[in-house]
Amino acid sequence: MASPQIEQFWHDLVADIKANRVELPALPDIPLKVRQMLDRGNVTSEQLAKVINADVVLSTRLLRVVNSPLYRTARQVDDVKAAITRLGNSNVRSIVTTLAMEQLFQHKLASPMKMKFLEQIWSHSINVAALSHVIAREYTSIKADEAMLAGLIHDIGKLPILEYSDLIPELAENEQAMNKILSVLHTKVGTLTLRAWKFSSELVMVAAEHEDLQRDPGVDGDLTDVVLIANLLSHVGTDHPLTKEDWSEIPSFQRLALTPEESIAILNDAREEIAGIKQLFTA
């Protein structure tokens, strides 16, 4: 059961969002425009390239991704239009959004405690994104790029919580209280955030349910199962509470036809690939 402090925080945050006294974070303009263009359909690679090229950092990073070991073929890709053609619209949507996430975690004027949290969340999200990419590719028919995006946004609810905490002086430097609020409320706030961004129901479900170890929708393994397992694997070798759980009793493993032992073997076998994916999200 949530403490009175957490319940009050949640009540106040929702009330202020509804009253437009506080805004949920927004996707950066260029990635948002790319998603909207793709949603409308009938968009050409030339039209997409024109928009993406307006953001020098984003276009440079997209070229870096398409020429990385994840996608590289014999010929180097030197322009954004060619990169879009090579990747396809669906992959472009996921990759552009994925690359944009880093901008949301850059707060140069944040307090030392807030910066510490932002850096920890971003580092963890990159790790889960890389693991999700590998698991999806090896054990599911889910698109690896979509899984990578899902891993990157699974904890997105922590970002507006940190932003809102700036308005509450007693939380500003209380690391223990902040940790508790982030842990308990980030799935609820993440659901609100991704719905506001008009993300797919599958991605919203990732934010909402990735902490529910006993979730079992009774269908084939899904995106949330991939991220849930990636999140568990991200804590291997630490004393995190999730490492103390009996993983053999977690339905997501069965739903992906994967044992905990096999998942850890994936972690070991794909270390270089995982490191390469994580490097894509560093400047």
Buried (B, 14 or more C-beta within 10 A) or exposed (E): EEEEBBEEBBEBBBEBBEEEEBEBBEBBEBBBBBBEBBEEEEBEBEBBBEBBBEBEBBBEBBBEBBBEEBBEEEEEBEEBBBBBBBBEBEBBBBBBBBBBBBBBBEBEEBBEBBBEBBEEBBBBBBBBBBBBBBBBBBBBEBBBBBBBBBBBBBBBBBBBBBBBBEEBEEBEEBEEBBEBBBEBBBBBBBBBBBBBBEBEEEBBBBBBBBBBBEBEEEEEBBBBBBBBBBBBBBBBEEEEEBEEEEBEEBBBBBBBEBEBEBBBEBBEEBEEBBEBBBEBBEE
